[in-house]
Amino acid sequence: MIRFKRGFLGITIMMASVCLWGQERDPMVTDRPDMTESAVSVAPGIWQIETGFHFEVDEMDGSKSYTRNLNSTLFRLGVLPGFEFRLGLGYSSYSFPGETVEGFEPLSFGFKAELFSQSGLRPEMAILNTLVPSFTGSSHFSSDSWSGDILSAVAWDLGRGLGLGANLGVAFDGESDGAVFPYSSALGFPLGGNLGGFVELFGLLAENSGPAHSGNTGLVYLLSPDLQMDAYLSKGLNERAPDWFVGFGVSWRFEL
């Protein structure tokens, strides 16, 4: 099963943090809470940890299922200028009629590499690659095959604290028949002070099983240049998408 990943359009918070804190250091840009991964990598020698709780409800054929990601965490380490290493882990609980299973999700690892800076109409751009080994995670959540994705991330600084970002990629899980193409587009905007918001459209375009489309909105609150809190709410826009989900999280960074 191809799973959505959390991300965040970093331009809004980048612009807000420059105005708020007036520091010359590069502001923190996170890859949560929305689905749109930023086109910005973590600076060399910096650890950035992004973690949160996610609750999802889906109804199919009259039966409801509930997914709880109790600790979905992404570790990002800046290795070289414009290049970071990424490690993801989490603990989840999944409930459906008559049964509940829980355990550790498979580990994921990969990288983000910046390709271009914004120049005129050309957006800022990065590429991300993620792999999920089949031999990690609890039995309820692991797979017999490796899975992963390759994703392009683009972003435009629109001025006045506005930012537009988009992702498009291809994902595989070693079990599904046909290709799956995750997509997303998010608009970030300032709300005054150290508060920012976003609206987003995202989904999966599956070659053989049909598309899944969802809408998403949320808030980001910057406690300091190195500490951020967030919350989000999403609604499925067609039958194949989860009915709705909510979540909240925190991100922070520090030097090694």
Phi and psi in degrees as a GROMACS rama.xvg file:
@    title "Ramachandran Plot"
@    xaxis  label "Phi"
@    yaxis  label "Psi"
@TYPE xy
-78.509  127.749  ILE-2
-107.548  146.377  ARG-3
-71.9534  152.5  PHE-4
-114.931  154.155  LYS-5
-84.8647  144.784  ARG-6
-153.229  179.907  GLY-7
-152.742  139.616  PHE-8
-71.9173  109.219  LEU-9
-80.5432  -11.6215  GLY-10
-64.4297  -44.4328  ILE-11
-58.8401  -49.1726  THR-12
-68.7319  -32.4118  ILE-13
-62.6662  -46.8856  MET-14
-66.7032  -42.207  MET-15
-64.4709  -40.0333  ALA-16
-69.4445  -33.9501  SER-17
-62.6809  -43.4591  VAL-18
-69.5291  -38.6168  CYS-19
-74.5077  -45.5868  LEU-20
-101.914  -16.8272  TRP-21
59.6733  31.3811  GLY-22
-104.28  149.806  GLN-23
-80.6234  -18.1181  GLU-24
-62.9165  152.218  ARG-25
-66.6937  133.109  ASP-26
-73.5698  159.196  PRO-27
-71.4967  133.267  MET-28
-122.671  120.031  VAL-29
-100.32  164.347  THR-30
-107.852  31.347  ASP-31
-149.015  159.145  ARG-32
-101.101  -3.80861  PRO-33
-88.3755  -174.264  ASP-34
-86.7225  -13.8442  MET-35
-85.335  110.912  THR-36
-68.9304  140.24  GLU-37
-73.2666  164.067  SER-38
-97.8946  18.7264  ALA-39
-115.643  132.18  VAL-40
-97.1485  164.788  SER-41
-76.8428  141.374  VAL-42
-65.2534  150.96  ALA-43
-56.0985  138.123  PRO-44
80.368  8.73796  GLY-45
-113.669  133.01  ILE-46
-94.8108  134.961  TRP-47
-129.451  125.11  GLN-48
-115.345  127.032  ILE-49
-127.241  117.605  GLU-50
-139.646  157.489  THR-51
-174.966  178.232  GLY-52
-112.926  140.582  PHE-53
-137.084  130.801  HIS-54
-126.423  128.226  PHE-55
-131.574  139.712  GLU-56
-124.611  134.55  VAL-57
-142.528  137.285  ASP-58
-119.421  130.47  GLU-59
-143.386  129.301  MET-60
55.212  36.5249  ASP-61
81.3855  0.410454  GLY-62
-113.371  133.219  SER-63
-96.8001  142.221  LYS-64
-122.631  152.594  SER-65
-130.826  129.459  TYR-66
-117.848  131.164  THR-67
-124.998  111.77  ARG-68
-90.4391  98.6986  ASN-69
-74.5257  -26.6074  LEU-70
-155.764  81.3607  ASN-71
-92.9718  111.383  SER-72
-126.913  136.047  THR-73
-119.52  123.677  LEU-74
-100.984  126  PHE-75
-121.744  126.183  ARG-76
-122.838  121.462  LEU-77
-73.4143  120.541  GLY-78
-101.772  -48.8331  VAL-79
-135.593  162.749  LEU-80
-56.4354  122.632  PRO-81
80.0236  11.3108  GLY-82
-142.833  130.049  PHE-83
-132.558  153.433  GLU-84
-99.9016  143.614  PHE-85
-130.291  137.058  ARG-86
-135.15  125.687  LEU-87
-117.685  143.729  GLY-88
-150.926  166.6  LEU-89
-174.754  163.819  GLY-90
-125.563  126.252  TYR-91
-129.785  158.48  SER-92
-130.399  133.031  SER-93
-127.576  122.835  TYR-94
-118.72  133.653  SER-95
-139.888  167.996  PHE-96
-49.7598  118.516  PRO-97
89.0911  -3.94506  GLY-98
-158.209  146.961  GLU-99
-133.133  131.699  THR-100
-122.451  150.772  VAL-101
-150.793  160.722  GLU-102
161.902  -176.335  GLY-103
-79.191  137.798  PHE-104
-76.6642  157.189  GLU-105
-59.2779  145.267  PRO-106
-67.7813  148.307  LEU-107
-125.967  146.807  SER-108
-144.519  155.022  PHE-109
176.832  -157.39  GLY-110
-147.756  162.995  PHE-111
-128.392  132.077  LYS-112
-127.539  123.279  ALA-113
-74.4632  138.278  GLU-114
-109.604  -48.6928  LEU-115
-138.623  152.352  PHE-116
-93.6843  161.331  SER-117
-67.5557  136.305  GLN-118
-147.98  105.249  SER-119
63.5198  -127.226  GLY-120
-80.1302  -16.2333  LEU-121
-71.4734  125.747  ARG-122
-80.7397  163.12  PRO-123
-62.955  140.125  GLU-124
-143.573  143.335  MET-125
-143.719  162.276  ALA-126
-123.204  140.467  ILE-127
-124.208  142.669  LEU-128
-132.052  131.498  ASN-129
-130.549  135.701  THR-130
-124.955  141.753  LEU-131
-123.794  106.597  VAL-132
-65.7532  149.573  PRO-133
-77.4999  -17.8638  SER-134
-94.3285  7.74729  PHE-135
-111.12  161.288  THR-136
90.1642  163.915  GLY-137
-69.4322  158.541  SER-138
-60.3532  -32.8376  SER-139
-69.5122  -22.8984  HIS-140
-116.557  -8.2059  PHE-141
-83.0391  169.758  SER-142
-130.405  162.418  SER-143
-79.4153  -12.2184  ASP-144
-129.044  153.565  SER-145
-67.302  152.557  TRP-146
-134.567  170.967  SER-147
169.351  -174.495  GLY-148
-156.722  161.259  ASP-149
-124.323  128.06  ILE-150
-133.952  137.405  LEU-151
-101.079  139.498  SER-152
-124.718  125.638  ALA-153
-125.008  153.384  VAL-154
-152.745  144.928  ALA-155
-123.843  130.905  TRP-156
-83.511  113.939  ASP-157
-93.2801  -2.0241  LEU-158
86.5246  163.269  GLY-159
55.4665  31.5249  ARG-160
79.8843  2.19085  GLY-161
-87.9087  142.451  LEU-162
-140.808  139.919  GLY-163
-121.594  128.384  LEU-164
-132.031  156.701  GLY-165
-151.231  148.747  ALA-166
-128.147  146.839  ASN-167
-150.484  134.791  LEU-168
-158.328  -171.946  GLY-169
-130.62  136.923  VAL-170
-127.212  154.059  ALA-171
-144.499  152.348  PHE-172
-128.536  4.81289  ASP-173
75.8913  -2.89132  GLY-174
-123.987  -37.3073  GLU-175
-69.9753  150.402  SER-176
-93.387  114.523  ASP-177
101.142  163.805  GLY-178
-80.6848  153.62  ALA-179
-126.228  132.579  VAL-180
-121.658  101.571  PHE-181
-74.1526  142.469  PRO-182
-140.707  158.098  TYR-183
-164.186  155.305  SER-184
-148.345  130.065  SER-185
-133.984  141.854  ALA-186
-113.341  120.514  LEU-187
-103.636  146.853  GLY-188
-150.493  149.8  PHE-189
-79.8389  148.496  PRO-190
-119.005  10.573  LEU-191
101.154  143.415  GLY-192
63.0061  -136.308  GLY-193
-103.205  30.2948  ASN-194
-113.192  132.72  LEU-195
-129.317  160.769  GLY-196
-137.776  171.291  GLY-197
-152.702  156.136  PHE-198
-127.534  149.655  VAL-199
-154.026  147.677  GLU-200
-120.357  131.394  LEU-201
-149.386  167.501  PHE-202
172.11  -169.323  GLY-203
-127.421  134.486  LEU-204
-108.236  101.597  LEU-205
-96.0956  133.026  ALA-206
-61.9925  -39.3464  GLU-207
-115.066  -19.4382  ASN-208
-107.647  0.351765  SER-209
92.1933  161.964  GLY-210
-82.9914  160.648  PRO-211
-130.568  123.282  ALA-212
-122.244  139.824  HIS-213
-141.237  155.739  SER-214
-112.61  151.273  GLY-215
-145.359  143.824  ASN-216
-146.006  156.288  THR-217
-172.435  179.57  GLY-218
-129.677  149.066  LEU-219
-129.899  131.197  VAL-220
-121.004  121.583  TYR-221
-94.1137  107.17  LEU-222
-76.9614  -32.0325  LEU-223
-160.399  172.697  SER-224
-59.8628  -17.9006  PRO-225
-118.078  10.8216  ASP-226
-143.88  125.986  LEU-227
-136.233  140.87  GLN-228
-117.246  154.461  MET-229
-150.308  163.613  ASP-230
-152.974  150.94  ALA-231
-151.259  160.118  TYR-232
-142.682  131.145  LEU-233
-129.857  148.443  SER-234
-130.998  131.873  LYS-235
-68.7498  139.932  GLY-236
-105.404  -7.30033  LEU-237
-147.858  176.72  ASN-238
-67.1261  -30.0649  GLU-239
-78.7343  -16.3601  ARG-240
-85.2184  152.289  ALA-241
-54.7001  145.71  PRO-242
-59.9039  -48.837  ASP-243
-166.991  159.111  TRP-244
-153.154  156.489  PHE-245
-134.253  162.205  VAL-246
-172.259  171.095  GLY-247
-152.232  161.258  PHE-248
-166.719  -178.42  GLY-249
-143.123  146.318  VAL-250
-134.688  141.762  SER-251
-150.057  162.034  TRP-252
-137.76  158.001  ARG-253
-159.086  157.544  PHE-254
-82.0337  148.543  GLU-255
